[in-house]
């Protein structure tokens, strides 16, 4: 039985998620900057350094908070919070603010800034805005495009030099960074970027096999390294190719209880331990994605959907914990997961 069938993104649920993002996208402090200072003049407030994405504790969380607000507007154009959402997005995603973000990105010692997690979410935001038939959306898309172009160029400049993929369960994970960038490249028909991302994916992961699931989860993971890799490869390979690759990569999946059961979170006031709530949500979206590439008769489909439902429920039940450590970002993961269930 697919235990995920009753898990849906309703307008009421979306409104509650939107409130969390609206609470933080213009909340400057507390703030964790990813900031290399070149001199004393660069000791500045987050809102000065990043006038578009200064809220939500850190740059990348602010970016995917903006993505979530756009996504909700598109799914529920008549939502009661629509006017407020549009006002905030218009203020933050102004052309002037985005220009300042680009200036920052191009300064010395910024090569590794938000690489590649923040890059990926920025392109996901640009993808969401692309060809949206909405007056405000068109304006925001136009304002954001130069930054998206700069980030796309970052991929082109960096990935050919990255000899080894980063397989961690947190921000630098290469598979996640490529997956979202690939979605963007295909949406905007950037064949140069798409070709590079496919080549890098096959080079990094094409021959992987016999993954040891006993190493997961890590104590501060919000990605499953093996599932996020599979979620990328299902974008790259044809169904038959993917099935063969997946069976070689995770041959013991049906017995991997620690991968099939939700992760345990012991303290949601701890900014690292609460990552595991995000892990439950991202594991769910990966499993939904993987099943799209398998035959409905494949016994793994039933197993993955059942597990995805458990993970989704575990993650969704703790989005609004009352603790900013999780509330500033988890709703974005939830909306992306629920969107994957729709598609």
N, C-alpha and C positions, 0 to 999 in steps of 0.2 A: 504493500500500500504506500502511495506517495503521501507522506505526512505534511507536505508543503502546500497542498491544494487550498487550504483555508488561510494561507498567509498572503495577504494582498495589500497593496498600497492604496488605501482609501483617501479621500480628500481630508477627512478628519485626522488621520494619521499623518498625512503630509503636512498639514497645518502645524501639528505639534513639532514635527521635525524642523519646519521652517522657523518656528519660534526660537529654537535652539541656535540656528544659524544667525538669525537677526539679532540675537542677544550678544553674539560675539564678533561678527564681521567688522564692527566699528568699536569693539572693546580693545583698547590698546594694551592694557596691563591686566595680569602678568603677561610677560612676553619673553620668549626664548629666541633670540636672534641667531641666525646662521651668518655671522658677520666677521669678516677679516678686516681689521682696521689698518689702513695704509698710513695714517698719521692721526694726530690728535684732533684734527678737524672733523674726522669721521665718527667722533663720539657724539652721536645724535639719536634722537628719539625714533622709535620704529615708524611712526607716522611720517617722519621726514624722509627716512631712507626708503620706505615702501608705502607711499600714499594710497596705493590701490589695495595692497594686501598686508596691512599692518595688524589686523585683528586676529582673533581666534588663537592666541598664544604663539603661533608661529606661521611663517609665510605659507607653507604648503597646506596647512589646515584652513587658512583663510581662502586659498585658491579653491580647494574642493568644497568649502562652504558656499562660495559663489556659484560653483558648478551646480550644487544641490538646489540652490534657489532658482536658478534658470530652469533646471529640470522640472522642478515642481510647477513653475509657471507654465511650462509647456504642457504638462500633463493635466493641470487643473487651472486653465486660464481665467476662470471666474472665482478663484479662491478669495476668501474675504481679505486675506493679507496681501493680495496682489498689489494694491497701491503702495503699501509700505515696502514691499519687496522691490518694486520698480524704482522707488525713490532711493533706496540704499544702493542698488546696482548702478543707477545713474550717477550717484555721487562718487562711488568708488571706481567705477570703470570709465572714468572720463578720459579723454584723449591726453590731457595734460598729465594725469596721474600715471598712465601707461608709459608715456615718454620718460618719466622719471624712473620707472622700473627698468626700462631698457638702458638708460644711462648707467644705472647701478650694475646691471648685468655685464656691461661692456667695460667696466673699470678693471684696473689691475687686480690680480689675486682673486678673481671671481670665477675661475674656470670650474671649480667644483661646487659652486653655489647651487644647492637643492638638486644635485645630480644623484639619481635620475627621477626620484620620487616626485619632487615638486615640478620638474619638467613635464612629467607624464600627466599630472593633474592639470597643468596649465593648458596642455594640448587637448585634454578631455573637455575643458571649459570651452576652448575655441571650437572644438568639434560640435559641442552642444549648440553653440550659437550659429554655426555655419548654416547658411540657407534657411534659417528660421524666418518664416513670413510674418514678421512682427516688427513694427516701426522701431520700438526701443531695442529689440534684439538686433536689428540690422545696424543700429548705431553702435551698440556695445561690441558687436562683431568687428566692425570697421576699426574701432578704437583699439581693440585687443590684437588685431591681426599682426601689426609690426612686432609685438612681443612674441606671438606664436611663431612668426618667421625666424626670429632670433633664437628661440628655443629649438626649432627644427634644425637650424644650422649648428647648434651645439651638439646635437646627435650626430650630424654628419662629420663634425670635427673630432668628436671624442671616440665614438664606437670603433672605428678602424684601429685605434690605438689601444683599445681595451682587449688585451690578449685573452684574459680569463674572465668568465662571468662571475658576478658577485651573487652568491647563493644564500645570503642571509635572509632572515625572516622579518627584517625591518627595512627602513627607507632606501638603502642603496640597491636593493634587489634588482638585478638586471632584467630578469624575465618580466617583472611587472612594468618596469620602465619602457621596455620594448612593446609590450602588449598594448598599452594605451596609446603610445606613439603610432603604432601600426593602425589602430582604429582611426586615428586622426588622418594619417597619410592617405588611407583609402577613401575616407570621406571627402577630402579636399582634392583627391587625385594628384597627390605629390608622388609621382612615380620614382623619383630619385631617392627619396627617403624610404618609401616602401621597399624598394629593391635592396637597400642597405640593411634594413631591419630584418627582412627575410633571410638574407645571407648570414647575418650575424646569429640569428636564431638557430639556423641549421648547423652552423659552425660550433656554437656553444653547446647545443643540446641534442642535436640530431642522433648522436651515437650513445646517448645515456641509456643505461640499463641497470636493473637490479638495485634500485634505490632502497636504502635501509631506512624504513619508516620509524625505527626505534629511536632515532635521533630527534624526533619531533614529539611535542612542540618544545621550542626553546622558551625560556622563562619570560621573555619580553617580546615574543613574536606577535605581529599582527598579520603576517602572511605565513602560509605553509610553503616552504621553499619548493617542495615537490609538486604541490597542487597548482601553485602559481605558474610553475614551469609548464605543467600540462595545459593550463588555461591559455598560455601563449601558443603552445604547439598545436592546439586544436584550431587556432587561427591560421596556421601555416600549412598544415598538411591536409590532404584529401581524406575523406572518411576512412577508407581502407588503410591508407598509410598511417593515419592517426591510431587506429585500432591496433595495428601491429606494433607501432612505437610504444603506445601506452601499456600494452600487455608485457612488453619487454622491460619497460621502465618501472612499473609497479606490479610485478607478478604476484606479490603476496598481499595485495590490497584487501582482499576479503577477510584476512586474519589480522589486519592492522587496527586493533581496537583503539589505540591512542590517536589514530588518524580519523577514525570513524565516529568517535564519541567527542562531544564538545569539551573544550578546554575549561579548566577550573580557574576562576578568578577569586583570589582570597582578599584583595584589598583594592577597592575602586577609588580610594583617595591617593593611591600611588600611581604616578604618571606612566611608569613602565609596566607595572603589573596589569593595569587596566587595558594595555595593548591586547591582552588575551580575549577581551570582549570583541575587539576588532577582528582577531583571528577567527573567531567563530563565524562572523559575518562574511569574511573573505573566503574562508573555506567553503561556505555555503554557495557563494556565487561561482567559485571555481567548479564545484561539483555540478551545479546546474549547467554550466557551460560545457563541461566534458560530456554530459549525457546527450547533448545536441549532436555530437559527432558519432555516437554509438547507435547501433540498431536497437529498436525498442525491445527486441527479443533477447538482447544481451543481458545475462543475469547481473552484470555490473550496474546496469541502469537502475534496477530496483534498489540495489544496495546503496548506490550513490544518492538517489533521491530521498530515501529514508534517512540517511545520514545528514543530507543537506537540510531536511526539515528540522531535525533535532538541533543542528547548529544555528539555523535561522531563528528558531524560537528562543534559544539560549541567548543569542546576541540581541535580539529585539527586546527582550524582557528587561534589558539593563541599559537602554539608551539614555533614559532620563533617570539618572541615579541621584541627582542633586549635587554631583561633584564635577567641577569644571574640568578636571583631569580627563574625563571621558566625554563629557557633554560638548566640548568644543569641536569634536571631530567624528564621533561615532555615527551620528545621524547621516552623514554623507556616505559612509560605508553601507548603512542600512538602505538608503535610497538606491544606491548603485546595485546592491544585491537584489532588491525588489524589482528594479528595472530589468535585470537579467532574467528574472522569472517571467516577465511580461513578453520579452523578445523571443 
